[in-house]
Each structure stands twice: as C-alpha cells, then as structure tokens.
Amino acid sequence: MPEGDSIFRAAARLNEALAGQVITASDFRVPRFATLNLAGWTMTEVVPRGKHLLMRLVGPVDEEPGASRKPRALTIHSHLKMEGNWMIYQPGGRWTKPGHTARCILRTAVADAVGFSLGILEVVPTAEEEKIVGHLGPDLLGPDWDEEEALRRLLAEPDVPVGYALLDQRKLAGIGNIYRCDSCFLSGVHPALPVGQVPDLAKIVRDAKRLLGENLGPGRRSTLGPRAMRPGYWVYGRTRQPCRRCGTPVQHDVLAAPDGTEERDIYFCPRCQPAP
C-alpha cells in the first residue's frame, strides 16, 4: 500500500496539471458513477489526506430563473490501495497501462488524468468530505499535524504492538510499512513491543515524520538520510542482509493484528531491536 509521501507527490502532480482547468469530458468506470458527467466543472485543487486523494471541483453556476447562484462543489475521492495510481498524459495521449484497468478519466484542454486500478473511487459533495476522511488521525504531512493528538491516540491502546499501531490510519495518517519498520529500527524498538512499553514513542513518530518529509522530492525513496552515498533502507526488505549498524542479518517476520484478522510483514535487526 502506498506510503504517505507517494500520495503527497501524486497530489502535487495532479494539482499542477489540473488545478484551474475546466473538465471537457469525464468517464467514471464504476457502476455507481457511470452516468456522472463533470464536463464544464472546474478543478480547483487536488490535496492529499493521509493515503487518500481529494480532487475538488466547482460546477458552473445554474442560470435557471430562481436557482441559487452559489457554485456547486464536489470532491472526487480515491484511494490507491495496493495497485492503483494516477497517470497524466498529453491530451489524447496513448496510455501506458491497460485500458481495462482505467477507473476514472478526466480530460481538460491541457492534460488527461487517468486513474488506474483505484481501490476506492467515489464522488461526494465537498461539504461532506469529513464523512470519508474525518476518521483519520493527524496527517504527518498535512497542515493539521498534531503530535500530541497522535501520541494520545496511539497510547489509548497501550497493549497494541507499536508496529501495528503505527499503521492504524485512525491514530495518525501517512505511515506505511517502510516507514513503520525503519522508524522502529532507528529507536531500537522491536515492532511487536506494546505501545505502552515503548521508551520514547515520540521519537518513533518524529523519525517517521522526518523520513516522510525527506522523500517528497523526485528520485528513489530512501530512509538513510540526505547524506547517504546511495538510496536504501535501514531494514525494510533487507532480509538476511547485514544490519547497517551492527552487521547482524536482518530478519523478516509477520506481525498479526490484535484480533488476528490481518498479518503484515515486518523487518528488524534481532540485535539492535531485541524481541519483547
């Protein structure tokens, strides 16, 4: 599932291409919105919210006698899940992904935006956005970031493994598996350690926020810092490779949700991050 920095970059690309542009044609390839036509609507902005994308539009003023002249406002909400992405093409340009995976096509005079394999795609009144993203915790990359509130939400369930709690978007929004694993490593904390036993939970959260912020620009993602000789990760995806600090082979395991319904991969150094 995409990390928060991926969504931030996607929103920036879409906003640059579409903000201020009038939609000349739209095609929603999901049954619920198959008849929706947004031609004539103007894209005002595209913003990220955790791992969600919000594309905000205003409609043309209704000129019918007696109609309200207040512009209508809608939001296209999408979530990429595991496979989705948004691509931007020149008007009429050839797609680089299979057409049968397209779920949303938005055409303007200057660009075509196509959402492929979107995990979630819906259109809601902009005034009702909170119904779909209001449950999210503070966004590590957003203007609403509130470290104190994020820590409060995390500590509200002290027995939950910290590696699971960090992925709970209701507690704080934007962390995925890469930043979960590597921020735990930087604090020497095993992902299975209960939240309430973490010596410095704030450090893990701050490291995750810092790592996300360091990866908002172009180029390969890295958690090793801007001074690293080459991109890479501390432990994520490095099974059996030597720990960058102590040389011990990095281990891979799975961490189950508290209710046992879900398992997620974890990577850790058994020496730097001793099991609880």
C-alpha positions as CSV (number, residue, x, y, z in Angstrom):
1,M,0.0,0.0,0.0
2,P,1.4,3.4,-0.9
3,E,3.2,5.5,1.8
4,G,2.1,9.0,2.6
5,D,4.9,10.5,0.6
6,S,3.7,8.8,-2.6
7,I,0.2,10.3,-2.2
8,F,1.7,13.7,-1.5
9,R,3.7,13.6,-4.7
10,A,0.7,12.2,-6.7
11,A,-1.4,15.1,-5.4
12,A,1.2,17.6,-6.3
13,R,1.5,16.3,-9.9
14,L,-2.3,16.2,-10.3
15,N,-2.7,19.6,-8.9
16,E,-0.1,21.1,-11.2
17,A,-1.7,19.6,-14.2
18,L,-5.4,20.1,-13.4
19,A,-5.9,23.0,-10.9
20,G,-7.8,25.8,-12.6
21,Q,-8.7,23.7,-15.6
22,V,-12.2,23.1,-16.9
23,I,-13.1,19.4,-17.4
24,T,-14.0,18.9,-21.0
25,A,-15.0,15.2,-20.6
26,S,-15.2,12.7,-17.8
27,D,-15.6,8.9,-17.6
28,F,-16.2,7.1,-14.4
29,R,-15.9,3.3,-15.0
30,V,-17.6,2.2,-11.8
31,P,-21.3,1.4,-11.7
32,R,-22.3,3.9,-9.1
33,F,-21.0,6.9,-11.0
34,A,-21.1,5.6,-14.6
35,T,-23.6,8.2,-15.6
36,L,-21.9,11.2,-13.9
37,N,-20.8,13.9,-16.3
38,L,-18.5,16.5,-15.0
39,A,-17.9,18.3,-18.3
40,G,-18.0,22.1,-17.6
41,W,-16.8,21.7,-14.0
42,T,-13.5,23.3,-12.9
43,M,-10.9,21.5,-10.9
44,T,-9.9,23.9,-8.0
45,E,-7.3,21.8,-6.3
46,V,-6.0,18.3,-5.6
47,V,-4.9,17.6,-2.0
48,P,-3.7,14.6,-0.1
49,R,-5.1,13.4,3.2
50,G,-3.0,10.6,4.6
51,K,-3.2,8.0,1.9
52,H,-6.3,9.5,0.3
53,L,-6.6,11.8,-2.7
54,L,-9.2,14.6,-2.8
55,M,-9.9,16.2,-6.1
56,R,-12.1,19.3,-5.5
57,L,-14.3,20.8,-8.3
58,V,-16.8,23.5,-8.6
59,G,-19.6,23.4,-11.1
60,P,-21.0,26.0,-13.4
61,V,-23.5,28.4,-11.9
62,D,-27.1,27.4,-12.6
63,E,-28.6,30.1,-14.7
64,E,-32.2,28.9,-14.4
65,P,-34.6,31.5,-13.0
66,G,-34.9,31.2,-9.3
67,A,-31.9,28.9,-9.0
68,S,-29.2,29.5,-6.4
69,R,-26.2,31.2,-8.0
70,K,-23.8,29.6,-5.4
71,P,-21.4,27.3,-7.3
72,R,-21.9,23.6,-6.6
73,A,-18.9,21.8,-5.2
74,L,-17.9,18.1,-5.5
75,T,-14.9,16.0,-4.5
76,I,-13.6,13.0,-6.3
77,H,-12.2,10.8,-3.6
78,S,-9.8,8.0,-4.4
79,H,-7.6,5.6,-2.5
80,L,-4.9,3.7,-4.4
81,K,-4.8,0.6,-2.2
82,M,-2.1,-1.8,-3.4
83,E,-2.3,-1.5,-7.2
84,G,-3.7,1.9,-8.1
85,N,-2.2,5.0,-9.5
86,W,-3.0,8.2,-11.4
87,M,-1.2,9.0,-14.6
88,I,-1.1,12.3,-16.5
89,Y,-0.9,12.3,-20.3
90,Q,-1.0,14.9,-23.0
91,P,-4.5,15.4,-24.4
92,G,-5.3,12.3,-26.4
93,G,-2.0,10.7,-25.5
94,R,-1.5,7.0,-25.6
95,W,-1.9,5.3,-22.2
96,T,0.9,3.3,-20.8
97,K,-1.3,1.0,-18.8
98,P,-4.1,-1.4,-19.9
99,G,-7.3,0.4,-20.8
100,H,-9.4,-2.2,-18.9
101,T,-7.8,-1.1,-15.6
102,A,-8.9,2.6,-16.0
103,R,-11.5,3.6,-13.4
104,C,-11.6,7.3,-14.0
105,I,-10.7,9.6,-16.9
106,L,-10.7,13.3,-16.6
107,R,-9.9,15.3,-19.8
108,T,-9.0,19.0,-20.0
109,A,-7.6,21.2,-22.7
110,V,-4.1,20.7,-21.4
111,A,-4.0,17.2,-19.9
112,D,-5.7,13.9,-19.5
113,A,-5.7,12.4,-16.0
114,V,-6.4,8.6,-15.7
115,G,-6.9,6.7,-12.5
116,F,-5.9,3.0,-12.9
117,S,-6.9,0.1,-10.6
118,L,-8.1,2.5,-7.9
119,G,-9.1,0.7,-4.7
120,I,-11.7,3.3,-3.9
121,L,-13.4,5.8,-6.2
122,E,-16.3,7.9,-5.2
123,V,-17.7,11.4,-5.7
124,V,-19.2,13.3,-2.8
125,P,-20.3,16.8,-2.0
126,T,-17.2,18.7,-0.9
127,A,-19.1,19.8,2.2
128,E,-19.3,16.1,3.2
129,E,-15.6,15.2,2.9
130,E,-15.3,14.7,6.6
131,K,-17.7,11.7,6.3
132,I,-15.0,9.8,4.3
133,V,-11.7,11.1,5.8
134,G,-12.8,12.6,9.2
135,H,-11.9,9.3,10.9
136,L,-8.3,9.7,10.1
137,G,-5.8,10.8,12.7
138,P,-3.4,13.7,12.3
139,D,-1.6,13.7,8.9
140,L,2.1,13.6,9.3
141,L,2.5,15.6,6.0
142,G,-0.6,17.7,6.4
143,P,-1.4,21.2,7.8
144,D,-3.4,19.6,10.6
145,W,-0.4,17.7,12.1
146,D,-0.7,17.5,15.8
147,E,2.0,15.3,17.5
148,E,0.3,15.5,20.9
149,E,-3.0,14.2,19.5
150,A,-1.3,11.4,17.5
151,L,0.5,10.2,20.7
152,R,-2.7,10.4,22.6
153,R,-4.4,8.2,20.1
154,L,-1.5,5.7,20.0
155,L,-1.4,5.4,23.8
156,A,-5.1,5.0,24.1
157,E,-4.5,1.3,23.3
158,P,-1.2,0.6,25.2
159,D,-1.3,-3.2,24.7
160,V,-1.3,-3.0,20.9
161,P,2.1,-3.7,19.2
162,V,3.7,-0.5,18.2
163,G,4.3,-1.9,14.7
164,Y,0.6,-2.4,14.2
165,A,-0.5,0.8,15.9
166,L,1.7,2.9,13.5
167,L,-0.2,1.6,10.5
168,D,-3.6,2.4,12.0
169,Q,-4.6,5.5,10.0
170,R,-7.2,6.4,12.6
171,K,-4.3,7.1,15.0
172,L,-2.0,9.0,12.6
173,A,-2.2,9.2,8.9
174,G,0.5,8.6,6.3
175,I,2.8,5.8,7.7
176,G,3.2,2.7,5.6
177,N,5.3,-0.4,6.1
178,I,8.6,1.1,5.0
179,Y,8.5,4.0,7.4
180,R,7.0,1.8,10.2
181,C,9.8,-0.7,10.0
182,D,12.6,1.8,9.7
183,S,11.4,4.3,12.3
184,C,11.2,1.4,14.8
185,F,14.7,0.4,13.9
186,L,16.0,3.9,14.5
187,S,14.7,3.8,18.0
188,G,15.9,0.2,18.6
189,V,12.3,-0.9,19.2
190,H,11.0,-4.3,18.0
191,P,7.7,-3.8,16.1
192,A,6.0,-6.3,18.4
193,L,6.7,-4.3,21.5
194,P,3.4,-3.0,23.0
195,V,2.9,0.8,22.6
196,G,2.7,1.3,26.3
197,Q,6.2,-0.2,26.8
198,V,8.0,1.9,24.1
199,P,10.6,4.0,25.9
200,D,10.3,7.0,23.6
201,L,7.2,6.8,21.4
202,A,7.5,10.4,20.3
203,K,10.9,9.7,18.8
204,I,9.5,7.0,16.6
205,V,6.7,9.3,15.4
206,R,9.2,12.2,14.8
207,D,11.5,9.9,12.9
208,A,8.6,8.7,10.7
209,K,7.6,12.3,10.0
210,R,11.2,13.3,9.2
211,L,11.7,10.3,6.8
212,L,8.4,11.1,5.0
213,G,9.4,14.7,4.6
214,E,12.8,13.8,3.2
215,N,11.2,11.8,0.4
216,L,8.8,14.4,-1.1
217,G,11.0,15.3,-4.0
218,P,11.9,13.3,-7.1
219,G,14.3,10.3,-7.1
220,R,14.3,7.0,-5.4
221,R,12.9,6.7,-1.9
222,S,15.5,6.3,0.9
223,T,15.4,6.3,4.7
224,L,19.2,6.6,5.1
225,G,19.2,10.4,5.1
226,P,20.2,13.0,2.6
227,R,24.0,12.4,3.2
228,A,23.8,8.7,2.3
229,M,26.0,7.7,-0.6
230,R,23.1,5.9,-2.3
231,P,19.4,5.3,-1.7
232,G,18.3,2.4,0.5
233,Y,16.6,1.4,3.7
234,W,17.7,0.6,7.2
235,V,15.9,-2.8,7.5
236,Y,12.8,-2.8,5.3
237,G,13.1,-5.5,2.6
238,R,16.6,-6.4,3.6
239,T,16.0,-10.0,4.9
240,R,19.3,-11.8,5.7
241,Q,21.4,-8.7,4.7
242,P,23.7,-7.3,7.3
243,C,22.4,-4.7,9.6
244,R,23.8,-1.3,8.6
245,R,24.7,-0.7,12.3
246,C,25.9,-4.0,13.8
247,G,26.2,-6.4,10.9
248,T,23.7,-8.9,12.2
249,P,21.5,-10.4,9.5
250,V,18.2,-8.6,9.2
251,Q,15.2,-10.8,9.9
252,H,11.7,-10.9,8.4
253,D,8.6,-12.0,10.2
254,V,4.9,-11.2,10.2
255,L,3.0,-9.2,12.8
256,A,-0.6,-10.1,13.4
257,A,-3.4,-7.6,14.2
258,P,-4.6,-7.8,17.8
259,D,-7.7,-9.6,16.6
260,G,-5.7,-12.0,14.4
261,T,-7.5,-11.0,11.2
262,E,-4.5,-9.5,9.4
263,E,-0.8,-10.1,9.2
264,R,1.8,-7.6,7.9
265,D,5.4,-8.1,7.1
266,I,8.0,-6.7,9.5
267,Y,11.8,-6.3,9.1
268,F,14.1,-5.8,12.1
269,C,17.6,-6.4,13.4
270,P,17.4,-9.0,16.2
271,R,20.4,-7.4,17.9
272,C,19.5,-3.7,17.6
273,Q,15.8,-4.5,18.2
274,P,15.6,-7.4,20.7
275,A,12.2,-9.2,20.7
276,P,10.0,-8.3,23.7
